[in-house]
């Protein structure tokens, strides 16, 4: 049994099949983009390329990579591409940095970021409380301007918002 070795339009090895024999003359049929020459053994991270006469091995760099400085995903479409600033391993967090051999997480930066976000959430809560308080104060002032008793609901809402604001202010102090 003889094998036929197939390649794509760029000469990249695609696989092998058992050769078929022509019923007319008994010769082996070699289809387009195929050869009877076996490729060399392909190692990890390699690919075989047919140049029309022989096979050569090339570094398989096609596919998904990650930039070691920016952590961005990069799609490489060429073999033997310069991937010196890339790794196949994806970073796990936005705070990972490349050590030269693997990703490490900068826990101090992650903690500082988390604190900053928490502070922003507290400030946003305080702004919401203040906006709600302003609405209650406005309603109370309108009632007083009309020589009316402010609505109990507005007074209660203002007291509740001020209580929430006091709790939020304490969070900010921490």
Buried (B, 14 or more C-beta within 10 A) or exposed (E): EEBBBBBEEEBBBBEEEEBEEEEEEEEEEEEEEBBEEEBEEBEEEEBBBBEEEEBEBBEBBBEEBBBBEEBEEBEBEEBEBEBEEBBEBEBEEEBBEBEEEEBEBBEEBBEEEEEEEEEEEBEEBBEBBBEBBEBBBEBBEEBEEEEEEBBEEBBEBBEBBEEBBEEBEEBEEE
